[in-house]
Amino acid sequence: MSGKTPLVYVIYYSTFGHVEKMAHHVVKGVERSGVDVKLFRVAETLTEDILKKMKAIPKPSDVPVIKTEQLTEPDGFLFGLPTRFGTTPAQLKALFDSCGSLWLSGALYGKFAGTFFSTATQGGGQETTALSCVPFFVHQGIRYVPLGYKYPKINNNEVVHGGSPWGAGTLANPDGSRQPTELELEMAEIQGFEFGNLMKQIKK
Ligand SMILES: Cc1cc2nc3c(=O)[nH]c(=O)nc-3n(C[C@H](O)[C@H](O)[C@H](O)COP(=O)(O)O)c2cc1C
């Protein structure tokens, strides 16, 4: 564990901005819990040409790209990811796959991680996307922290929303036209808040 105040890294990949927006609200929640937090993005693996064809949004210059060795620094991570065919996007998988030496040395053992996510549609793989990160966590000895039912609006079937006990989520629509709603952003903030509170309990 790091110094006295727990430290959380919120690390996301986003092509079209939905997960990025959620990440800022996750950060807000962690901050509200009184825990130190830093926001990072995952390195892009696609070429500029492909990104242009996909109409990807520009990457923010004020959010640093996470380096593999920096994963040893915090007590916990909250990973934000848009689904790719129901699983982890290659960009985040590339970060996971760069952790071979950290695995050998056990450097990530005992840390904590949660996930938040975005899919185009409700059946598009929110849970499987979160689940697809779990083997990496298990092999590294990282403890997976779900959101659970801490946020009662998860159960609200009157409004369409992303997110589940696995974590906060948003629905982007197949053409990316839907933006994270107030409910989804609140869920993201609560996930950050609860994760921060857990880090405080662990470090007592
Ligand atoms: C190659 C590719 C595969 C995708 N697969 C799925 C999918 O299986 N289910 C789904 O609901 N959305 C799928 N999507 C839509 C993305 O998940 C959506 O664009 C993303 O959640 C938006 O988040 P972002 O704005 O942070 O990039 C896919 C998008 C791409 C580019």
The ligand as an SDF file (V2000), in Angstrom:
LIG
                    3D

 31 33  0  0  0  0  0  0  0  0999 V2000
  -15.1520   -2.7350  -32.9410 C   0  0  0  0  0  0  0  0  0  0  0  0
  -16.3040   -2.3740  -32.0790 C   0  0  0  0  0  0  0  0  0  0  0  0
  -17.0230   -3.3640  -31.4380 C   0  0  0  0  0  0  0  0  0  0  0  0
  -18.1130   -3.0380  -30.6370 C   0  0  0  0  0  0  0  0  0  0  0  0
  -18.8120   -4.0440  -30.0370 N   0  0  0  0  0  0  0  0  0  0  0  0
  -19.9170   -3.7420  -29.3380 C   0  0  0  0  0  0  0  0  0  0  0  0
  -20.6870   -4.7720  -28.7370 C   0  0  0  0  0  0  0  0  0  0  0  0
  -20.3740   -5.9600  -28.7840 O   0  0  0  0  0  0  0  0  0  0  0  0
  -21.8000   -4.4000  -28.0420 N   0  0  0  0  0  0  0  0  0  0  0  0
  -22.1960   -3.0880  -27.9310 C   0  0  0  0  0  0  0  0  0  0  0  0
  -23.2210   -2.8140  -27.3010 O   0  0  0  0  0  0  0  0  0  0  0  0
  -21.4520   -2.1010  -28.4560 N   0  0  0  0  0  0  0  0  0  0  0  0
  -20.3290   -2.3920  -29.1610 C   0  0  0  0  0  0  0  0  0  0  0  0
  -19.5820   -1.3980  -29.6830 N   0  0  0  0  0  0  0  0  0  0  0  0
  -19.9380    0.0020  -29.3860 C   0  0  0  0  0  0  0  0  0  0  0  0
  -19.0080    0.5850  -28.3150 C   0  0  0  0  0  0  0  0  0  0  0  0
  -19.0100   -0.1650  -27.1560 O   0  0  0  0  0  0  0  0  0  0  0  0
  -19.3630    2.0420  -28.0640 C   0  0  0  0  0  0  0  0  0  0  0  0
  -18.9330    2.7630  -29.1810 O   0  0  0  0  0  0  0  0  0  0  0  0
  -18.6990    2.5330  -26.8010 C   0  0  0  0  0  0  0  0  0  0  0  0
  -19.2890    1.9570  -25.6780 O   0  0  0  0  0  0  0  0  0  0  0  0
  -18.7340    4.0310  -26.6500 C   0  0  0  0  0  0  0  0  0  0  0  0
  -17.8200    4.3730  -25.6360 O   0  0  0  0  0  0  0  0  0  0  0  0
  -16.7120    5.4960  -25.8720 P   0  0  0  0  0  0  0  0  0  0  0  0
  -17.4520    6.6890  -26.3800 O   0  0  0  0  0  0  0  0  0  0  0  0
  -16.1040    5.7500  -24.5510 O   0  0  0  0  0  0  0  0  0  0  0  0
  -15.7150    4.9900  -26.8750 O   0  0  0  0  0  0  0  0  0  0  0  0
  -18.4790   -1.6880  -30.4790 C   0  0  0  0  0  0  0  0  0  0  0  0
  -17.7260   -0.6820  -31.0880 C   0  0  0  0  0  0  0  0  0  0  0  0
  -16.6540   -1.0120  -31.8810 C   0  0  0  0  0  0  0  0  0  0  0  0
  -15.8490    0.0890  -32.5140 C   0  0  0  0  0  0  0  0  0  0  0  0
  1  2  1  0
  2  3  1  0
  2 30  2  0
  3  4  2  0
  4  5  1  0
  4 28  1  0
  5  6  2  0
  6  7  1  0
  6 13  1  0
  7  8  2  0
  7  9  1  0
  9 10  1  0
 10 11  2  0
 10 12  1  0
 12 13  2  0
 13 14  1  0
 14 15  1  0
 14 28  1  0
 15 16  1  0
 16 17  1  0
 16 18  1  0
 18 19  1  0
 18 20  1  0
 20 21  1  0
 20 22  1  0
 22 23  1  0
 23 24  1  0
 24 25  2  0
 24 26  1  0
 24 27  1  0
 28 29  2  0
 29 30  1  0
 30 31  1  0
M  END
$$$$
